[in-house]
Amino acid sequence: MKSSSSFFPARLMSAEVQQGLAEDVYLLKPNNSLDHSVELALTHLSPLGESETLRSQRPALVLIHGCYQNRRLWWTDSGPCLAKELVSHGIDVWLMELRGHGVSPVNQCYEDNTLEDYARYDLPAVDQFVAEHSRGPVNWLGYGTGAGALLASIALHSLPSESTGLVMGMGVPFFKSNWSRIPGVSTLLAAGRGKTDSHLGPESESMSFLQGLAKESQWFARRGVSVGVDLWRELTATGKSIHWLCSDECLNQLDDGFNSLQTQGLLHTVLDEPVLDDEVAQEHIVPSLTNAEKVDSLAGKIVQLLDTGGASGCVSPTGKTSSVTRRLQAGI
């Protein structure tokens, strides 16, 4: 697959074999924001020796990590992980790393990075690159604040509707602690969370980003205030369906806006068992995505969503071979 792009400079940063898969890391330099030093790492995973024809038949899925995380949330050097499982089910997997996370270089204005930067500039750039190298729509799955950036990008109309496929999320996209809602205290919380903490994850976060999240969670503040939109109203206006990987019971623990979207038929929960409910209930920033049982269950649901175009009631149990996988196995 070519490493260049007709939209902006891009280069192949590394090409290795990991867990029996081809791991190609691309470095994109979109030059679409005020900080022209921004470069985004995008990891592509594929079966070894797969032809371009077969690869193009796989539905493209971009995974976005959350707070204090990087691509290792999805992709590990050994053992069970969601990215490997998705590839084995016939998905064309791309792992996006946000500015200054993982192998994405720290940009010059790193401390000024915000959720709006991710939503307005970085996600659209990745969408352009993946769409250019895929023949179908680009599907998305975000975890935690990565899912929050995804929702904000849709609300800002930054992701082009013509190339955006299924939108999926999991985890908690915004702070929901009552303490973080008290003016003044939220700033102190952000300051304390800005440093790398092994209990939170392998990465640090910029002060501007964390202060923006704290602002989002204050009492009387509308969701989307940090990116300049009324998030739930704009998401409703787009009419875009959103699939959240949690149970109905778990959804009640998230922001009321999720329930509003569900009532309007725009948000669908796709798990009937509490696979990730414990992480959501305790607001864990670091989820357990190396647990073989959870990985298998989540991968099965995601594959079936992609296989059916997100059709309600068409998600079949994990373990059944998807039509995507069957086509690839048959070489069609």
N, C-alpha and C positions, 0 to 999 in steps of 0.2 A: 504494500500500500504506500502511495506517495506521502512524503512528510510535509510537502509544501502546501500552501493555501493561496487562493486567488484573492483573499480578503485582507490578509496581513502576514507579516513574517512568522514563520513557524519552522521548527527544525526537530529532527529526531535526536533526543538527548541520550537515550540508551536503548539497547535491544538485548534482552536476556531471556533465559528460560527459567521460570519459577513454577514450582508445583506442577510440572509437566505441561505448562502453557507458555506461549510466546508472550512476553511482557515488553511492550514498546512504550516508552515514555516520550511524549512530545512536549516541547516548550513553545507556548504561543505568546506572541507579543502583539496584542491587538491595537495598542495606541489609540484607544477610544475614550480615555478618561484624562483628567488633568495631569495625573502622574504617569508620564510616559515610560517610567522605569518598570512598570508592572509587567510581569511575565507569569503565565499560568501553566502549571504542569498538568498534563492530561495523560493518564495511563490507559493503554488499550490492551485488552487481554483476548487471546484467540487460541484455538487449537493449533498445535505445531503442524506446519506444512499445509494449512488449509488454503485452498484456492480462493482467488478474489471473487469468483462466481458464487461459491458456497457462502463466503462471508457476507456478501451482499444480501443473502436471503435471511440472515439473522436480524431480528428486530433490534435496533440500537437502543441502549439504555444507559443513561448517564447517572452515576451515583454521586451524591454530594454529602460529605461528612458534616458533623456539627461542631459545636464549641470544643475547643481544646483538642481537636482530633485532626486526623489526616486520612489518607487512603487506607491506612492499616486498620481502620474501623471495618472495612469490607474485605481486605486482601492481606493475608499473612504469608510468611515464608513457609510455614508448614501447618498441618492440621486443617480441620474444617473451617471454611469461611464462605460468606455469602457470594462473593464474586466468582469463586471457582465453581460453586454449585450452579450458579446462573449460566456460566459458560457451558457447563456439561448438559444443560437443558436447552441449549440452542440459542442463547441470548448473546448479542454483540455488546460486550461490557466495556464501558468507559468510566474511569475514575477521575473525577475532578478534584483538584486540591486548591483551596482558596488562597488568596494572596498571602505569602509569607508562611504557609503551612506545608509540611512535608517537603517535597522537592521543588515547590514553587518558591523562587527566591524572595527574600525580604525586600520589598520595594522601598524607595527613598522616603516616601511619606507613610511608612507603615503605621505609625501611631495615629494617623488620621483616617485609617481604613474604617469604613462603616458598612452596615447592612445594605445601605442604598448603593454603595459602590459594587458590592457583590451582585445585587439585583439588577441594577441599571446597566452595568458595563461587562462584568465578568461572565455571568451566565449566558448572555446573548452571544458573546464571542465564542464560547465553547459550543453553543448551539450551532453557530455558523460552521465551525470546523467539522463537527460530527455530521451535520447535514450534508456537507460537501463530500464527505467520504462514505456516506450511506445512501441507499436508494429510497428509503422510506422515511417516515416521520421520526423525530428524535423524542424518545420517551425519557421521563425523569423520575428519580426517586431521591428524596432528601431526608436526612435524619436530623431531628432537633432544629437548631438554628439554621442548618442547611436547608431544611424544609421551609423554614421561615423566609429565607432568601428566595426560595423558589416561589412561594406564594406572593411575595412582594414583587418579584419580577413579572409575574402574570398580571398583578394589579396595576403595575406601571405600564403595561403593554410593551414591555421591553423584549419579551420572548415572542417571536413572530408566530402568529396563529397558524400560518400555512405549513410550518415545519414542526410544530409542537404536537406530540402525540399524547400518550397518557401521562397524567400528573399524579404522582404517588408520594405520600409522606408517612413518616413514623416518628414516634417520640414526641417531646415537648418543644415546640418552636420558640416559645417565649418564656421568660421567667414567670413563675406563678406564686412565688413565696409572698406571703403578706408583708414580711419585713421589707422586701424590695419595693413595695408600693408607697412607703412613707418618704416624702420629699426629704432630701438630704441623706437619709440612710442609704438610698439606692446608689448614690455617688460613692459612699464609703464601701459598699458591697462591690461595686465595679472596680474600685481601686484594689481591693483585696483579691479579687478574682483575676486581675490582670497579669499576675505573675504565674510562671509555670508551676503547677502543682501535680505531683504524681497521682494524687487521688482524683484529680479532675481529668487528666489526660496528658499526652506527651507534648502538647503545644501550648504556647501562651497566646493571649488575645490582646488586641490593641485597646487602649483606654477609650478611644472614641467609639469603637464597636460596642464595648460593654456598657458604656453610658447610654448609648442609643437603645440597647435592650432594656436597661433599667427604666428609661423614659417610657418605653412601650408599656411597661407593667404598672405604672403609677395609677392610683385611683383617679377616675374621671378622665383618664387619657384614652383616646380612641386608638385602636390597633392601626398601625401604619403611620403614626405621627412622626417617627424617626425617618421615614422615607418620603413624607409629604403627601400621603394619600389616606383616604378612609378605606382601610384594607378590605373589610367585609363588604362594604358597599360596592367597591370596584370589582371585587371577585364576583359578586352577584351580577354586576352589569356585563361582565365578560361571558357569562353563561357556561364557563368551562367546568367540566366535571372533575372532581378531585377525589382520589381514593386514599383513605387513611388506613394503614395497617394496624388496626386495633379493634377491640370489641366495642359494642355499643355501650357497655358499662364503663369501659375505660374512657370513651369519648366524653362522658359526662364530667370527667376530671380535668378536661382541657378548657380553653377559653369558650365563653358562651357563643362566640361567633361561629364556632364549628357546628354547634347545634342548630344555629340559624341556617347555615348552608345546607345541613342535612334535611331540615324541614322543607327547604325549597327544592330538594331533590338534586342539589349540586355537589353534595359530599356523601360518600358511601364508605361505610366501614366494611372491611373485607376479611376479618378474622372472627370466627365464632368460638375461639378458645383463647384463654389469657396468655398468649405467647409472650407478649411484651408488656403486659399490664403492670407487672411489678416495677419495671423501670419507670413507667409513666407515673404510677402512684407515688413513688418516692422521688420523682424528679431527678433520677440518675442522669448525669451528664455522660458517663461512660457506660454504654449498654453491653450486654453479653451476647455478642454476635459471633462467638467462636464455639458456642454450645451446639453440638451436632444436631440435637433435636430441634432447636429453634431455627437453625440455619436451614434444615430440610423443610420445615413447615413454611417458613417465610418464602423460600425459593419457589416452592410449589405454588403458593398463592400468587406470587408476582408473575410467574410464567403463565399461569392460567389467565390472569388479567390481560397480559399482553396477547395471549393466544386468542382471546375472545373480544379484544378491543374494549375491555372494561365492562362488557355487558353484565347487567345485574342478574344474579342467580346462575351465572354460568361458570362459577369457580368450582372446579372439581377437586376432589381430595388429592393430597400430595401422593406422589408415587406413580401416577398415571403419566404415560409419555405424551407430551404435548404434540400438536400437529406440526409445530416448528421443528421439534426434534425428529419426528418421523420423516419429514421432508429432507432434512439434512442427512439422516441415516440412509435414505434411499438415493441420495445424490440428485434429487430433483431440483 
